[in-house]
Amino acid sequence: MALLSRFKKSIRSVVDKEPSVNIALAGKWTLYFILIGLIAGLGSVVFHYLCQLGAHYFMDSIAGYRPPAPAGEHHLIPPTSRPFNPIILLFLPAFGGLLSGWLVYTYAPEAEGHGTDAAIDAYHRKGGFIRGRVPIIKTIASALTLTTGGSGGREGPIAQIGAGFGSFLATTLKLSDRERRIMMAAGVGAGVGSIFRAPMAGALFAAEVLYRDPEFEPEVIIPAGISSVVAYCLFCLVYGWGSLFESPDFLFRNPLELGPYLVLSLVLVCIGVFYIKSFYGVIRIAKVIKIPNHLKPAIGGLCTGLVGFFLPQTLAFGYGFVQKAIYNELTIPFLFFLAIGKIFTTSFSIGSGGSGGVFGPSVVIGGAMGGVVGKIFHQIMPGIVTEPGAFVIVGMAGFFTAVSNTPISTIIFVSEMTNSYHLLLPSLLVCSVSYLAARKWTIYDRQVKSKVNSPAHAGDFFVDILQAIRVKDLMHLVKKVDVIPRDMTFGDFRRFFPETKQHYFPVVDPFKRLVGIFSSTDIRAVLFSRGIGNLVVMNDVATFDIIFTTPSEDLNAVLQKFTIKNIDSLPVVSDEDHGILIGMLNRREVIAYYNEQIQNMKNKT
């Protein structure tokens, strides 16, 4: 039984005052989700601390680079006064890439790249199974990559921490693959929701990011919601409450502003496609380069450092620059080069095999491009576009929607991250247009189009489709057959048999009503026996325990009947009178019809 169905049933039993065993079942699953949330929240706390520690001792103490922080984050260690040294910053990401590459390719090669994609792949194709060492390696490798100047996001490693523990817990408890997948996805939602201080969005993201089509995994939402709330509370108890960004009280009041927002969505789609092409272009190049894998992140880090030498704002996280853009403190050229440079540094850092997420850079790129478009329109029509900072927030949502195919959760994400819910209307427009225009592309290569295409739902979908098709839909495949009178002698049948290609023979009474059936296999042993031709009638060889179907029956039940006694053909009788034979339905044709319907559905999608 599905995990969500169990949970719902257990909760319903509390209302209906069913036996306490059902209350215990609901409590057991709730405890599991809380435990996943605690571990994911603890992982977020540890990873955030490692990032703060690494940024202080690598970028600040060695290179003198101190990027601004968003309003919701504060330095855990006081900054140094070391002067900025761009030469050191040029080689620092290569050093981090070397350490990260050695760690990943030595102990857990599947921890390379962005961890959310690995979790998606585990959900669809691996029964939710993730090796226990992967979250640990991913955490350390990502901290090394990101705190030495590599461009990436926090959600990748945190998603794998939560997913890894959910998978481990389900495996330890010997749960089914379906339940392991759900607990793994709950860990993804908890990790992402806590590190970005967006618990609701984290739960929705875990259910939405699995598919390219606008489709949610409903069984994931409630478990991920419980885990995400727990992880968020634990993270905020350590680092303080509040949102990641602060924003003025932006308001949408002028419908004419939707025009510039529509332009913004088209710009975000173009930049988003460029981002995806660049990212996977670097991945393809890295695969064909004939050098040891653990050296490739070092080369990617060197390329990252080269971009950072000229554009240091494109290194590491970059959330502080988004905060400045929201308050309209950055120029158009600065924002434009921040967005374009961030595309290249993220592609080099993560695409070469480094470790980190892609959501964080998307926030920076989208926010920067939103700021560019907002400031341009503010200069052209200041009476309509009064607040360029609002375009930064909407740009964050629209850009990630364009590259991830997750419009709903992204709108909630940005609203929670900025504590700004007054821009939902323009965000909905921009995200909807961005999704429709860019749904062909995705930064999450392991996403599947829909449940139809997911190996995880192959069995469910098989049953669902069969139950939706009735025998009456296949009446053109029901064949009229010759019936055998019950008093026909065996000798007469022996003369009739060579003239027919039938394998199953319905037996009828004098009123043409179905009373029995037999197959050629049943009589093969005595078909040419002598001396019984006129002594035996066909009523004597027929079986009266007839397995039949009716026009109103679904194909799932029909296939089950085919397999009960391994028969290849079923009599189809009238719904009102089971003695009235309509014809025979063959198993091979039922399966062929089903396959045809599946192919038609796939072609439509």
N, C-alpha and C positions, 0 to 999 in steps of 0.2 A: 504494500500500500504506500502511496506517496506520503512523504513526510508532512507536507502541508495538510493533506487530508486527515492524517492522524492527529495533527495538532488542532485542526478545526473541530474534529469529532470529540477530542478530549475537552476542549473549551465548552462545546455545546453540552457535554454531559454535566458540566458544573451547573449550567443554567437549568437543565432538565432534572437535576438531582439524581443522576444515574449513579451506579455503584462507585465507591471511592477508588476502585482500581483505575477508572478512567481519569479521575482527578490526579492520581499518581502519575499516569502516563503523560498528561499535559505538563505536570511539574517536572518530570524527567527531561522532556525535550526542552523546556524553558531553561532548565539548569545547563543543558548542553550549550544552548545558544549564549547564555550568560558567560559560561566558561570560555567560549570562543571569543566573546567580546573582551573579556579580561586579558587574555593572552594577546589579542590584536592591539588592545590599548597599551599594554605594557611594551609591546614591540614598537609602537609609535613613539612612546616616551623614550625608549632606549635609542632608537634610530635618530630622533630629533636631537638628542643629547650628543650622539656621535657626530652628527652634522655640525652642530655648534662648536664642538671641540675641534674637529678637523679643520673647519674654516678658520678658527682662531690660530691654530699652530701651523697651518700650511699657508693659506692665502694672506692672513694678516701678519704673522710673525716672520715669515720668510720673504714674501713678496710685497708686503705693505699694502695689499689691496683689501679695502674694507667697503664692499657694496652696501647700499642702504638696505634696511630691513623694512618689511611691511609694518603697519601700525600695530598689528596683533602679535608681533614677535619682538623680543628684546634680547640683547646680547647676554648670555649667561656668564661670560668672562669679559672683563673690561677690555676695550680695544687697546692695542699698542700704539706707539707714536712712530713706528718705523716708516720711513719714507717709501713711497710707491716705486717699485722697480719693475718696469715692463719686461726687461730681459729675463728675469727669473720667472715671471708670469708666462713667458713664451714657452718655457720648457716644463713648467710645473704640471700641466695636464698630462704630458707624456709620461712623467714619473708616476702619476696616479694610475694612468692606463696600464703601465707595465705591471704594477702591483696587483691591480684589479684583474688583469688578464691572466696572470700566473695563478691567482687564487681560484678564479672561476674554472679555467680549463684544466686545472689539476684535480679539483675536488668535485665540481658540479657544473659540467658544461651547459646544462639546461638553464642555468642561472644567468646566461648572457642576455644582452638586450633588455627590452622592457618587460617587466614581470607580469603585467596584466595580460599580455598576449599569451604567455605561458599558462596562466590560470584559465584563460578561455579555452585553450587547446586541451588542457586537462579535463575541463568540464565536458567537452563534446566527445573527445576521442580516447580518454584514458580512465574513464569511470571516476573522475575526481581524484585520482591518485597523484600525489606529489611526494617525492622522496623527502625524508625528514631533514636531511642536511641542506636542502636547497634554500629554505628561508634564512638559515644562519649565514651561508656563503653569500647569498644575495644581499643581506644587510651590510656585511663588512665590505664587500666589493663595491656596492653602491655608495657607501660613505666615502670610500677612497676615491672613486670617480668624481663625485660631486664636490667634495671639499678641496680638491686640488685644481678646481677650475673647470672640470667637465660640465657640460650643459645637460641637464636632465631633471626629472621630477622625482618627488618622494613617493608617489603613489605606487610605483612598480614594486619596490622592495617591500613596502608595507602590505600591499595586496598579497604578495607571496608569503609573508609572515602569517597573516590571518588565514589565508587559504591553506598553507602548509599545516597549521595546527588543526584546522577543521578536518582536513584529510587524515591526519594522524589520529585524531580522536575517533573518527568514524571507523578507521581500520582497526584500531585497538578494540573497539566495541563490537567488531565483526558485523557491522551494518552493511546493507546492500549498496551496490554501486550508485543507485539513485539517491539514497540518503547521504552517501559520501559526497556526491556532487553538490547537494544542497548545503551541507555543512561547510564544504569548501567555499562555495559562493558566499555564504554568510560571513566567512572570514574575510573575503575580498571587500565586501561592503563595510565591515567593521574597520578594517585598516584604512581604507580610503576616506571614510566618513570621519574618522578621528584625526588623521594627520592634517586634513584640510578644514577641520571644525565644521563639518557639514553632514550631520548624521542622517538626515532624511535623504539627501542627495546620494549619500554613500549606499544606502539600501536600494534606492531606485537604480543607481548606476550598476550595481552588481547584477540586477535582473535585466537591464536593458542592453548592456554592452556585449552580451553574448551573441546578438543577432544584428545583421545589417538592416533588415526591414524594421519598421517601427513596431517592435514586438517585445513584450516583457515575458520573463520566466516567472509566472505567478507563484510557483512554489517557493521561490527564493525571497520574495519581498518581506514576508513576516519574519522568518528566521534572521534575515540580514538586518531588518529593522531592530529587533531585540539586541543583536550583537553590536550593531552600530551605536545604539544609544549608550550601552555599557562602555564601549571603547572610548567614545567621545567624552563621557563623564570622567573616566580615569585620566585621559590626556589633559583635560582642562583642570582637574584637581592639582596636577603637577605644574602646568605652565600657565594657568590662568584662564578665566572665562572670556568669552567674546569672540568676535569673528576675526579671520585672518587679515582682512583689509578694513579700513574705515573709509566711509564715503559721505559726502554731503547729502542732504536730503533731496536728491534729484527727483523731479516730478515730470511726468509727461502730461502736457496740457494742450499741445497744438497738433492737430492731425496732419498739418502740412509737414511736420517733422518726419513723417513716415517716408517721404520721398528720399531724403538723405539716408535714412536707415535702410531703405531698399538698395541704394547704391552701395552702402556699407556691406550688405550681405553678398553682393556680387564680387566686391573686392576681396572679401574673406574667402570666397570659394576659389578664386584664382590663386591667392596666396596659399590656401590649404592644399590645393592640388600640387603646387610647386613644392610644398613641404613634404608631402607624401612621396612625390617622385624623387626628391633629393635624398630622403631618408632611405628608401629602398634601393636607390641607385648606389649609395655608399655600401649598403649590405651586399649587393651583387658584386661590386668591385672587390670588397673584402674577401668574398668567397673564392674568387679566381686568383687572388694573389698567392703565389707559392712560397709562403713563409709560415713558420709555426703560428698556430692560432693565438697563443698567449702574447705574441708580439704585436698583433694587429691592433688591439686597443691602444698600445703605446704610439703607433703611427697615427691613429685617429686622434689621440691626445695632442700630438705634435701639430697636426693640422688645426685642431681647436685652438691651441696656443698661438698659432700664427694669426688666426682671425682675432683672437683676444688681444694680441699685441696692438692692433689698431683700434679694436672696438672692445675694450675690457668689459663694458656693460653687458656683453653677450655671454659672459662666462657664468658658471655656477647657476644659482636659481633665478635671480633677476626679479623676484617679487617686489623688492623695494622700489624698483623703477616703475612698476605698474602702480604702486601706491602714489608716487609722484605724479604720474600721468593722470590719475583720477582727480588730483588736486590742480591739474592744469599747470604743472611746474616745468614741463619739458617742451623742447622745440620740435617742430615737424621733422627736420633732418635727423635729430637725435632719435626720435621714435621710429622713423623709417629704417634707419640703419640698425637699430635695436632689433626690429622684427626680422629683417633679412639676415642679419648676422646670426641671430638666434637659430634660424633654420639651419644654417651651415654648421654651427658649433654643436647643435643637438644631433644632426646627422653624423658628424664625425665622431662625436663622443659615444653615442649609443649604437649607431649603425656599424661601427667597426668592431663591435663585440663588447664594448663597455657596458656597465650596468647602471640602470636608472630608468625612470619612467618618462612617458611622453605627454602626460596631461599637464604637468607643471610648465614645460616650455610652451605648450599650446596656449596656456593662460597668458603668458608674457607676450607671445607673438600676436595673439588676437587683441589683447589690450592695447598694444603699441599701434597696430594698424587701425584699431578703432579710434585711438587718439589722433592719428594722422587725418583720417576722414573727418572726424568731428571738428578739428581745428581748421581744416580747409573750408568746410561749410560754414563754420562760425565767422570766418573772414568774408565769405561771399554773401551770406544772409544772416547777419547777427540777430535779426529780429525773430528768426525762426529757430535757429540752432543757438540757443543761449548758453548751454552748458556742454562744452566739448568733453568733459569728464564722463558724462553719461554714455557717450559713444565708446569710451574705454570699457565700461562694464558690459555693455551689450556686445561689443566686439569680442570680449573674452568668451561669452556664451556662443556666439555665432561661429567663431573660428573652430572651437573644439567640436561643435556639432558637425561642421563641414568635414572634419577629418576623422570623426569617430562614429557617426550615425547614431548618436544618442541625444536627440533633441530635448526630450522631457527632463531627464536627469540633469542635463547640463544647465538648463534654465534654473532649476532648483539649486544646483551647485553654486552658480555664480551669485544667486540671490542670498544664499546662506554665507558664502565666503565674504561678501561685501556688506552684509546686513542691510541690503537695499532691495525692497520688494515693490517699489513704485515704478520700476522699469519692466515689469512683466509683459506689458502689452508690446512695446517695441522689441523686447527679447523674443517674444513668441513669433513675431513677424520675421525677424532676422533669422532665427533658428529654423523656422519652417522653410523659408526660401533657401537657406544654405543647405539644409538637408536634401531638399528636392533636387537642387542643382548639382550636389556633390555625392549623391548616394552611390554612384558607381565606384568611388574610391574610398579607402579606409586606411588609417594608420595601424589598425588592429588586423593583421593579415589572417589571424586564426578565426575571426568571426565567420559564422555561416549565415547564409541568406535568411533562413527562417527555420522553424522547427522541422519542416519537411526535409531539409538538407542536413539536419543534425543526427549523427549516429547515436547520440544519447536518447533520441526519441523515436528511433526506427521502429521498435516494437509497439510503442504507444500509438504512433501514427498509423501503423499497419492495422491495428484493431479499430481505431477511430474511423478510418476510411471504409473498412469492411462493414462496420455497423451502420454506416450512412448509405450503403447500397442495398437495395432490396432485390429479391428474385424477380419481381415484376419488371425491374429495369433490364433484365436479361431475357425477357420472353422471346426475343428474336433468336436466342441461342438454344431455347428449349426445343428439342427435336421430337417430331411425331414418330412413333415407333409401332411396329407390328405387335399386337397383343396375342397372347396364347390362351385359347379357351381352356378352362380347367379340366374338361373331360376329353381333351385331345390325347390320343394314345401316344406312347413313346415312339412307336413306329412311324406315325404320321409326322411327328416332330423331326425324326431322323431324316425323313425325306425333305422336310422344309428347311432344315438347318443349312445345307450347302448353298442355298439361294439367298441368304441374308448375311449382312455384315454386323449385325447386332451382337453385343456381348451380354446384354442384360435383357431379360424377357419378362415383362409384366404378365401376370396370370389374372384372367377376369372370369366372372361367373356368367351365366346366360344373359344377364341384364347389362353386361359390359362394365360391371363395377369391379374395381381393383380388389383382389382378395389375396394375392401373393406375388412373389417374384423369385426368379432364380437366374444364375449367370451361366455362361458356357463353362466356366471353371467347375461349377457344381456337378455337371453331368459329363465332363470330359472322360472320366475313368470308365463309364459304362455306355458311352455314346454308341459304340460299335459292338456292344455285347449282343449275342444272339439269344433268342428264346424269350426275351422280355418285351418285344415290340408291342404286342396287344394285351399284355398282362398288366402293364403300368400305364397310368394316365399322368399328365403333367401336374395335376393337383397333388400327386404323391411326392414329387421332387421339389416343389416350391416351398419357400419359407413364408410363414404367415406373420412373422415379426418384422414388418416392413419398416425400414428407415426411409422416410420421405421428407419432402420440403413443400412449402406453400409459397405463393406469390408475395405474401406479406413478410416473409422471413428475411432476415438480413444475412449477408454473405459470411459474416463471422460465424454464425450458427451453422450455416451450410458447410463451411470448411471443417468445422468440428465434427460434423456428421460424416464427412468424407473420411476422416481419420479414425473414427471409432473402430471400424472393421476393415480399414484400408480398402474402401470401395471407390470405384472410378466414376460411377454414375448414380444419380438419385432420381426417383420418380417425383414429378411435380404434380401435386393434386390440388383440387380446389380448396380455398379457405373455408367455404361453407360446408362442403361435403368431401371428406377425405377418400371416398370411394370413387370419385370422378377423376380419372387420370387425364392430365393435360399433356404430358410428354416427359422426356428424360433430359436431365441437365448433367453435362459431363464436367468432371473436376478440371481437366486441362483447359477447357474453355472459360471456366470461372477464373482461374489464375491468369489467363491471358487477358481477360477483360479488366481485371484488377490492375495488372501492369500497364495496360493502355490508359486507364484513368490516372494513374500516378504520373505517367509521362506527360499527359495533357496538363495536369496541374503544375508540374515543374516548368513546362513551356510557358504557361501563363504567368508564373512568378519570375 
